[in-house]
Amino acid sequence: MSAYRGKKFQFLSVFLCSWLVACMVPVFAEEDGAVHVSTASELQSAIKKAQAGTTIVLEDGTYDVKGGFKITGKNGTSSSPITIQAANQGQAVITGEAFFSIKKSSYIVLQGMSFTNTGNTAVSLDGSSHVQVSRNTFALTENGKALKWVYVYGVDSHHNLIDHNEFGPKHDLGNFITFGGTNTQISQYDTVEYNYFHDTGPRVENGLEAIRVGTSTVSMSDAFDTIQYNLFENCDGDPEFVSVKSGHNTVRYNTFRNSQGVLSARHGHGQSYYGNFFLGDGVKPGTGGIRLYANDHKVYNNYFEGLTGTGAASTLLIDGGDYDGGTDGDAPATSEELAKHWRVYRAQVVNNTIVNSATGISVGQSYQLAPVDSVVANNLVMNSKGTLYFEPKPGNTSFAGNIGYGSKLSNASHSSSEIQTIDPLLTTANGLQVLSDTSPAIDASVGDYFFITGDMDGQTRSGISDVGADESSNEAVINRPLTGADVGPKS
């Protein structure tokens, strides 16, 4: 899928460099298809001449130009992209008023640069596809104004990849990454992976998410975007550190550390959230997990520990709604209705583990419309204080095969077949609370959830699954909490 092929480019030979100096030729040279540039004007010229297979190498230094570097109507191919990359990681600095604007283009790679520019979106992708933004550092110079750092939008925008970058810190309004589209359709099939997002804040009421996938206006359209294998640390700027406002997106295998807020299914239907790790220190206030609105979400194999959030920042919240979009969720809605909190239909919250947190699984906490036809099954919640399963507006949500242990503060009243009060006998492995060999959670799941084939570790679930996110297994661990060494430009 990636356009980047990891090519290494050699510098000019000593003989050729000596010849160029002797002839007083500017450093703008081409070797094996690579064009080396050292000034903004040379970069502009090289972009203008670029075609499929062209590689432009930025020598160490700063690149500043009013109006930015514009790539319009340029098309590489999957095997011969147009690549713009730093000669040395992070040493080509896009500064001042400079930025990259990519419009109606495809198979473009931006790699290895450092963005410290101010006042402009660092990289905008307008109506473009198969663009890769890879191994860059984004630490823009802020000026107090709202700004999207990477913005993906426009007609026929699709299959873009944002990977192995570092984003942060950020204090002004706007997102690290924003996915938009047109007035009716969000950009589709984009992927965000192996990035490091860190240090947003101070907290505002709205508008400082790390990633926002859509808006209420386009929320009835499907994005099919994937956010995976990213690390989020101290992302405290917004009540939603990741806000999803479009349909059928996947958020998986990410690690959220000590971040105030939640991963929110704010608008749009059919999200899949699984295999994520939400880790708090048990002290920092407001660290939360997942919050749901609208229809047909699947939330499974997620691990939550040490989270302090309550209310809207609860650990796992199937929330109430203030607008009923109906069982199909596709009825025409006004702009005001699109912006509301849509009633939940048919959420499946299955095989998650919550330990040592202030809250467990909450159903219908806010607003007046209780969730409909939703399922809470085979989850494991073990908190020493706070709530385990909390239902201020239970509606007809069904419970089955769950374990709740420790705290006595639970407002849910259920039979033992729905929530069993039993010590799950957890043990610590690789810093996580997992099932011991004698845990009563082993082979205790009920029901058939075809979409769950593995556990939070990437190990296979076979036979009758275990309760919670962990499956007791001797298989190799594939998925684990990420650290800084796993993500970003140098990983």
C-alpha positions as CSV (number, residue, x, y, z in Angstrom):
1,M,0.0,0.0,0.0
2,S,2.8,2.4,0.9
3,A,4.4,4.5,-1.9
4,Y,7.6,4.8,0.1
5,R,10.1,2.2,-0.8
6,G,12.9,3.1,1.6
7,K,15.4,4.1,-1.2
8,K,18.7,5.5,-0.1
9,F,20.3,8.2,-2.2
10,Q,24.0,8.8,-2.5
11,F,25.6,12.2,-2.5
12,L,27.6,13.4,-5.5
13,S,31.1,12.0,-5.9
14,V,34.0,14.0,-4.7
15,F,35.1,14.5,-8.3
16,L,31.7,15.8,-9.5
17,C,31.4,18.1,-6.5
18,S,34.9,19.5,-7.2
19,W,34.0,20.0,-10.9
20,L,30.7,21.8,-10.0
21,V,32.5,24.2,-7.6
22,A,35.2,24.9,-10.1
23,C,32.6,25.7,-12.7
24,M,30.6,27.8,-10.2
25,V,27.5,25.8,-10.9
26,P,24.7,26.2,-8.3
27,V,24.0,23.1,-6.2
28,F,21.1,21.8,-8.1
29,A,22.2,18.4,-9.5
30,E,20.7,15.2,-10.6
31,E,22.1,11.7,-10.1
32,D,20.3,8.4,-10.7
33,G,17.0,10.2,-11.0
34,A,17.5,12.2,-7.7
35,V,17.4,16.0,-7.9
36,H,19.3,17.6,-5.0
37,V,18.2,21.1,-3.9
38,S,19.4,23.4,-1.2
39,T,17.2,26.5,-1.5
40,A,13.5,27.2,-1.6
41,S,13.7,28.4,-5.2
42,E,15.5,25.3,-6.3
43,L,12.8,23.2,-4.6
44,Q,10.0,25.1,-6.4
45,S,11.8,24.6,-9.7
46,A,12.3,20.9,-9.1
47,I,8.6,20.4,-8.1
48,K,7.5,22.2,-11.3
49,K,9.6,19.8,-13.4
50,A,8.8,16.6,-11.4
51,Q,7.2,13.6,-13.1
52,A,6.5,10.0,-12.1
53,G,9.7,8.5,-10.7
54,T,11.3,11.9,-9.8
55,T,13.0,12.0,-6.4
56,I,13.8,15.5,-4.9
57,V,16.3,15.5,-2.1
58,L,16.5,18.4,0.3
59,E,19.9,19.1,1.6
60,D,20.3,20.3,5.3
61,G,19.0,23.8,5.9
62,T,15.9,25.9,6.0
63,Y,13.2,26.3,3.3
64,D,10.9,29.3,3.5
65,V,8.7,30.7,0.8
66,K,5.7,32.9,0.9
67,G,2.7,31.1,-0.6
68,G,4.1,27.6,0.1
69,F,5.3,24.8,-2.1
70,K,2.5,23.9,-4.4
71,I,2.1,20.5,-6.1
72,T,-0.9,20.6,-8.4
73,G,-1.9,18.1,-11.1
74,K,1.2,16.0,-10.5
75,N,0.8,12.2,-10.7
76,G,3.3,9.5,-9.9
77,T,2.5,5.8,-10.0
78,S,2.5,3.1,-7.4
79,S,5.9,1.9,-8.5
80,S,7.2,5.3,-9.5
81,P,6.0,7.9,-7.0
82,I,7.1,11.5,-6.9
83,T,9.2,11.7,-3.8
84,I,10.3,14.8,-1.9
85,Q,12.6,13.8,1.0
86,A,15.2,15.2,3.3
87,A,18.8,14.1,2.7
88,N,19.2,13.6,6.4
89,Q,16.3,12.9,8.8
90,G,14.9,16.1,10.2
91,Q,17.6,18.4,8.9
92,A,15.5,19.9,6.1
93,V,13.4,22.4,8.0
94,I,10.2,23.9,6.5
95,T,10.0,27.2,8.3
96,G,8.5,30.7,8.2
97,E,5.5,30.9,5.9
98,A,6.4,27.8,4.0
99,F,4.1,24.7,3.7
100,F,3.1,22.0,1.2
101,S,-0.1,22.2,-0.7
102,I,-0.9,19.1,-2.7
103,K,-3.9,19.4,-5.0
104,K,-5.4,17.0,-7.5
105,S,-2.3,14.9,-7.4
106,S,-1.5,11.3,-6.7
107,Y,1.3,9.0,-5.6
108,I,3.3,11.8,-3.9
109,V,5.7,11.1,-0.9
110,L,6.8,13.7,1.6
111,Q,9.4,12.3,3.9
112,G,11.9,13.1,6.6
113,M,11.4,16.8,7.0
114,S,10.9,19.0,10.1
115,F,8.0,21.4,10.0
116,T,8.3,24.5,12.2
117,N,6.4,26.9,10.0
118,T,3.7,29.3,11.3
119,G,0.3,30.5,10.2
120,N,-0.3,27.9,7.6
121,T,-1.4,24.2,7.5
122,A,1.9,22.3,7.2
123,V,0.6,19.8,4.7
124,S,-2.8,20.1,2.9
125,L,-4.1,17.3,0.6
126,D,-6.9,18.7,-1.5
127,G,-8.6,16.2,-3.8
128,S,-5.6,13.9,-3.9
129,S,-5.0,10.2,-3.5
130,H,-2.2,7.8,-2.6
131,V,-0.2,10.6,-0.9
132,Q,2.2,9.5,1.8
133,V,3.3,11.8,4.6
134,S,6.1,9.8,6.3
135,R,8.8,10.2,9.0
136,N,8.4,13.9,9.4
137,T,8.4,16.0,12.6
138,F,5.6,18.5,13.1
139,A,6.3,21.1,15.8
140,L,4.8,24.2,14.3
141,T,5.5,27.7,15.6
142,E,2.1,28.7,17.1
143,N,0.7,32.3,17.0
144,G,-2.5,32.0,19.0
145,K,-4.7,31.2,16.1
146,A,-6.6,28.0,15.3
147,L,-4.7,25.8,12.8
148,K,-5.0,22.3,11.3
149,W,-1.5,20.9,11.0
150,V,-2.2,18.2,8.4
151,Y,-5.5,18.6,6.5
152,V,-7.0,16.0,4.1
153,Y,-10.0,17.1,2.2
154,G,-11.5,17.8,-1.3
155,V,-13.4,16.0,-4.0
156,D,-12.1,12.5,-4.7
157,S,-9.7,12.4,-1.8
158,H,-8.8,8.8,-0.9
159,H,-6.2,6.2,0.1
160,N,-3.7,8.6,1.7
161,L,-1.2,7.4,4.3
162,I,0.2,9.4,7.3
163,D,2.8,7.3,9.0
164,H,5.8,7.3,11.3
165,N,5.6,11.1,12.1
166,E,5.8,13.0,15.4
167,F,3.2,15.6,16.2
168,G,3.5,18.0,19.2
169,P,3.4,19.9,21.4
170,K,0.2,21.9,20.4
171,H,-1.5,24.5,22.4
172,D,-3.6,26.5,19.9
173,L,-7.0,25.3,18.6
174,G,-7.1,22.9,15.7
175,N,-6.1,19.3,15.2
176,F,-2.8,17.6,14.5
177,I,-4.7,15.7,11.7
178,T,-8.1,16.7,10.3
179,F,-10.0,14.6,7.7
180,G,-12.6,16.5,5.8
181,G,-14.0,16.1,2.3
182,T,-16.7,17.9,0.4
183,N,-20.0,19.2,1.7
184,T,-21.4,15.7,1.6
185,Q,-18.6,13.2,1.4
186,I,-15.5,12.7,3.7
187,S,-12.2,11.6,2.3
188,Q,-12.1,7.8,2.2
189,Y,-9.8,4.8,2.9
190,D,-7.1,6.9,4.5
191,T,-4.7,5.4,7.1
192,V,-2.9,6.9,10.1
193,E,-0.3,4.6,11.6
194,Y,2.9,4.5,13.7
195,N,2.7,8.2,14.7
196,Y,3.6,9.8,18.0
197,F,1.0,12.4,19.2
198,H,1.9,14.2,22.4
199,D,1.3,17.2,24.7
200,T,-1.8,19.1,23.7
201,G,-3.5,21.6,26.0
202,P,-4.5,23.4,28.1
203,R,-8.0,22.0,27.9
204,V,-10.6,23.8,25.8
205,E,-14.3,23.0,25.5
206,N,-14.0,21.9,21.8
207,G,-11.5,22.0,18.9
208,L,-8.2,20.7,20.1
209,E,-8.5,17.0,19.3
210,A,-5.4,15.1,18.2
211,I,-7.3,13.6,15.3
212,R,-10.7,14.5,13.9
213,V,-12.2,12.2,11.3
214,G,-15.0,14.3,9.7
215,T,-17.6,16.8,10.9
216,S,-21.3,16.7,11.7
217,T,-22.0,17.9,8.2
218,V,-20.4,14.9,6.5
219,S,-21.2,12.4,9.3
220,M,-23.7,10.5,7.3
221,S,-21.0,9.6,4.8
222,D,-18.6,6.6,5.3
223,A,-14.9,7.2,5.5
224,F,-13.6,3.6,6.0
225,D,-10.5,5.2,7.5
226,T,-8.1,3.3,9.7
227,I,-6.2,4.7,12.8
228,Q,-3.8,2.0,14.0
229,Y,-0.5,1.5,16.0
230,N,-0.2,5.1,17.1
231,L,0.9,6.4,20.5
232,F,-0.9,9.2,22.2
233,E,0.6,10.8,25.3
234,N,-0.7,13.7,27.4
235,C,-3.2,14.6,24.7
236,D,-5.2,16.8,27.1
237,G,-6.6,19.6,24.9
238,D,-10.1,18.4,24.2
239,P,-12.7,16.2,25.8
240,E,-12.2,13.9,22.8
241,F,-8.6,13.2,22.0
242,V,-9.8,11.4,18.9
243,S,-13.2,12.4,17.6
244,V,-14.8,10.3,14.9
245,K,-17.6,12.1,12.9
246,S,-18.1,9.9,9.9
247,G,-19.1,6.3,9.3
248,H,-17.4,2.9,9.3
249,N,-14.0,3.7,10.6
250,T,-11.6,1.4,12.4
251,V,-9.5,2.4,15.4
252,R,-7.3,-0.4,16.6
253,Y,-4.0,-1.3,18.3
254,N,-3.3,2.2,19.5
255,T,-2.0,3.2,22.9
256,F,-3.4,6.1,24.8
257,R,-1.2,7.1,27.8
258,N,-2.2,9.6,30.5
259,S,-4.5,11.5,28.1
260,Q,-7.5,13.5,29.4
261,G,-10.6,12.8,27.4
262,V,-11.9,9.9,25.3
263,L,-11.9,8.2,22.0
264,S,-15.3,9.2,20.8
265,A,-17.7,7.8,18.3
266,R,-19.3,11.2,18.1
267,H,-21.2,11.1,14.8
268,G,-21.6,8.4,12.2
269,H,-22.4,4.7,12.3
270,G,-20.6,1.4,12.3
271,Q,-17.3,2.1,14.0
272,S,-15.0,-0.7,15.1
273,Y,-12.8,0.0,18.1
274,Y,-10.6,-2.9,19.2
275,G,-7.2,-4.0,20.6
276,N,-6.5,-0.5,22.0
277,F,-4.7,0.1,25.3
278,F,-5.9,3.0,27.5
279,L,-3.4,3.6,30.3
280,G,-3.5,6.1,33.1
281,D,-1.4,6.6,36.2
282,G,-4.4,6.6,38.5
283,V,-3.7,10.1,39.6
284,K,-4.0,12.5,36.7
285,P,-7.6,13.6,36.5
286,G,-10.0,13.1,33.6
287,T,-8.2,10.3,31.8
288,G,-10.9,8.3,30.0
289,G,-11.6,5.6,27.5
290,I,-14.3,5.2,24.9
291,R,-17.7,7.0,24.4
292,L,-20.4,6.0,21.9
293,Y,-23.3,7.6,20.0
294,A,-25.3,6.4,16.9
295,N,-25.7,3.0,15.5
296,D,-24.0,-0.4,15.1
297,H,-20.6,0.1,16.8
298,K,-18.4,-2.8,17.8
299,V,-16.1,-2.3,20.8
300,Y,-14.0,-5.3,21.9
301,N,-10.6,-6.5,23.1
302,N,-9.7,-3.1,24.6
303,Y,-7.7,-2.9,27.8
304,F,-8.2,0.0,30.3
305,E,-6.2,0.5,33.4
306,G,-5.6,3.4,35.9
307,L,-8.2,5.7,34.4
308,T,-9.6,8.5,36.6
309,G,-12.3,9.9,34.3
310,T,-16.0,10.0,35.3
311,G,-19.1,11.4,33.6
312,A,-18.4,12.1,29.9
313,A,-14.8,10.9,30.5
314,S,-15.9,7.5,31.9
315,T,-13.9,4.4,31.0
316,L,-16.4,2.9,28.6
317,L,-19.7,4.7,28.0
318,I,-22.6,3.7,25.8
319,D,-24.2,7.1,26.3
320,G,-27.7,8.3,26.1
321,G,-28.8,10.6,23.3
322,D,-30.6,13.9,22.7
323,Y,-31.7,13.0,19.1
324,D,-33.2,9.8,17.7
325,G,-31.9,9.0,14.3
326,G,-33.9,5.8,14.1
327,T,-33.0,2.2,13.7
328,D,-31.5,2.7,10.2
329,G,-29.9,6.0,11.1
330,D,-30.1,7.3,7.6
331,A,-33.2,9.6,7.8
332,P,-32.7,13.1,6.5
333,A,-31.5,15.4,9.2
334,T,-31.0,19.2,9.5
335,S,-27.6,20.6,10.3
336,E,-28.8,21.2,13.9
337,E,-29.9,17.5,14.2
338,L,-26.7,16.3,12.7
339,A,-24.8,18.1,15.5
340,K,-26.7,16.4,18.3
341,H,-25.8,13.3,20.3
342,W,-27.6,10.5,18.3
343,R,-29.3,7.8,20.2
344,V,-27.3,4.5,20.3
345,Y,-28.7,1.5,18.5
346,R,-27.2,-2.0,18.5
347,A,-23.8,-1.3,20.1
348,Q,-21.9,-4.4,20.9
349,V,-19.5,-4.0,23.8
350,V,-17.8,-7.3,24.2
351,N,-14.7,-8.9,25.8
352,N,-13.1,-5.7,27.2
353,T,-11.0,-5.5,30.4
354,I,-11.2,-2.7,32.9
355,V,-9.0,-2.6,36.0
356,N,-8.1,-0.2,38.7
357,S,-10.2,2.7,37.2
358,A,-12.7,5.1,38.6
359,T,-15.5,3.8,36.4
360,G,-16.4,0.7,34.5
361,I,-19.0,0.3,31.8
362,S,-21.8,2.9,31.9
363,V,-25.1,2.8,29.9
364,G,-27.2,5.8,29.2
365,Q,-25.4,8.3,31.4
366,S,-26.3,11.5,29.7
367,Y,-29.3,12.9,27.9
368,Q,-32.8,11.4,27.9
369,L,-32.8,8.7,25.2
370,A,-31.5,5.4,26.5
371,P,-29.5,3.1,24.2
372,V,-31.6,0.5,22.2
373,D,-30.9,-3.2,21.5
374,S,-27.3,-2.9,22.7
375,V,-25.2,-5.7,24.2
376,V,-22.7,-5.7,27.1
377,A,-21.2,-9.2,27.1
378,N,-18.1,-11.1,28.4
379,N,-16.4,-8.0,29.8
380,L,-14.2,-8.1,32.9
381,V,-14.3,-5.1,35.3
382,M,-12.3,-5.1,38.5
383,N,-12.1,-1.8,40.3
384,S,-11.4,-1.3,44.0
385,K,-13.6,1.8,44.1
386,G,-16.0,3.6,41.9
387,T,-18.5,1.9,39.7
388,L,-18.4,-1.4,37.9
389,Y,-21.5,-1.4,35.7
390,F,-23.6,1.7,35.9
391,E,-27.1,2.1,34.3
392,P,-28.9,5.4,34.9
393,K,-30.9,4.8,31.7
394,P,-30.7,1.1,31.0
395,G,-33.4,0.9,28.3
396,N,-33.3,-2.7,26.9
397,T,-29.5,-3.2,26.9
398,S,-28.8,-6.9,27.4
399,F,-26.0,-8.2,29.7
400,A,-24.5,-11.6,29.6
401,G,-21.3,-13.4,30.8
402,N,-19.7,-10.3,32.4
403,I,-17.5,-10.3,35.5
404,G,-17.6,-7.4,38.0
405,Y,-15.4,-7.5,41.1
406,G,-14.0,-5.3,43.8
407,S,-16.1,-2.2,44.3
408,K,-19.5,-2.3,45.9
409,L,-20.5,0.9,44.1
410,S,-22.5,-0.4,41.2
411,N,-26.0,0.8,40.4
412,A,-26.7,-2.1,38.1
413,S,-28.8,-4.9,39.4
414,H,-28.4,-8.1,37.4
415,S,-28.4,-11.9,37.8
416,S,-25.2,-13.8,38.1
417,S,-25.6,-15.0,34.5
418,E,-25.5,-11.3,33.4
419,I,-22.8,-10.0,35.8
420,Q,-21.0,-12.5,38.0
421,T,-19.4,-11.2,41.2
422,I,-16.2,-13.3,41.4
423,D,-12.5,-12.7,41.8
424,P,-11.1,-13.1,38.3
425,L,-7.7,-14.0,39.8
426,L,-5.6,-11.8,37.6
427,T,-1.8,-11.8,37.5
428,T,0.7,-9.2,36.2
429,A,2.5,-10.0,32.9
430,N,4.4,-7.4,30.9
431,G,2.9,-4.7,33.1
432,L,-0.7,-5.7,32.3
433,Q,-3.3,-7.5,34.4
434,V,-4.0,-10.7,32.6
435,L,-5.7,-14.0,33.5
436,S,-3.9,-16.4,35.7
437,D,-4.0,-20.1,34.9
438,T,-6.7,-20.6,37.5
439,S,-8.9,-17.7,36.6
440,P,-12.6,-18.4,36.5
441,A,-12.8,-16.2,33.4
442,I,-11.2,-18.9,31.3
443,D,-13.6,-20.6,28.9
444,A,-16.5,-18.6,30.5
445,S,-17.7,-16.4,27.6
446,V,-21.3,-16.8,26.4
447,G,-22.8,-16.1,23.0
448,D,-21.3,-16.1,19.6
449,Y,-19.6,-12.9,18.3
450,F,-18.1,-13.9,14.9
451,F,-16.0,-10.7,14.6
452,I,-13.9,-11.7,17.6
453,T,-11.2,-14.2,16.5
454,G,-8.3,-13.1,18.6
455,D,-7.6,-11.2,21.9
456,M,-5.9,-7.9,22.8
457,D,-2.5,-9.6,22.4
458,G,-3.2,-10.8,18.9
459,Q,-3.4,-14.4,20.2
460,T,-6.0,-16.7,18.8
461,R,-9.3,-17.3,20.6
462,S,-10.4,-20.9,20.2
463,G,-13.2,-23.0,21.5
464,I,-15.1,-21.1,24.2
465,S,-13.5,-17.7,24.6
466,D,-12.3,-16.3,27.9
467,V,-14.0,-13.4,29.5
468,G,-12.3,-10.0,29.1
469,A,-9.8,-8.7,26.5
470,D,-7.1,-11.4,27.3
471,E,-7.2,-15.0,26.2
472,S,-5.1,-17.4,28.3
473,S,-2.6,-18.6,25.7
474,N,1.0,-19.8,25.1
475,E,1.1,-18.1,21.7
476,A,3.5,-15.3,21.1
477,V,2.3,-11.8,22.0
478,I,1.8,-9.8,18.8
479,N,0.0,-6.7,20.1
480,R,1.2,-4.8,23.2
481,P,1.2,-1.3,24.6
482,L,3.4,1.0,22.4
483,T,6.3,3.1,23.6
484,G,8.2,5.9,21.9
485,A,10.6,3.4,20.3
486,D,7.8,1.9,18.3
487,V,6.5,5.0,16.6
488,G,7.6,8.2,15.0
489,P,10.3,9.2,12.5
490,K,13.1,7.0,13.9
491,S,11.1,3.8,14.5
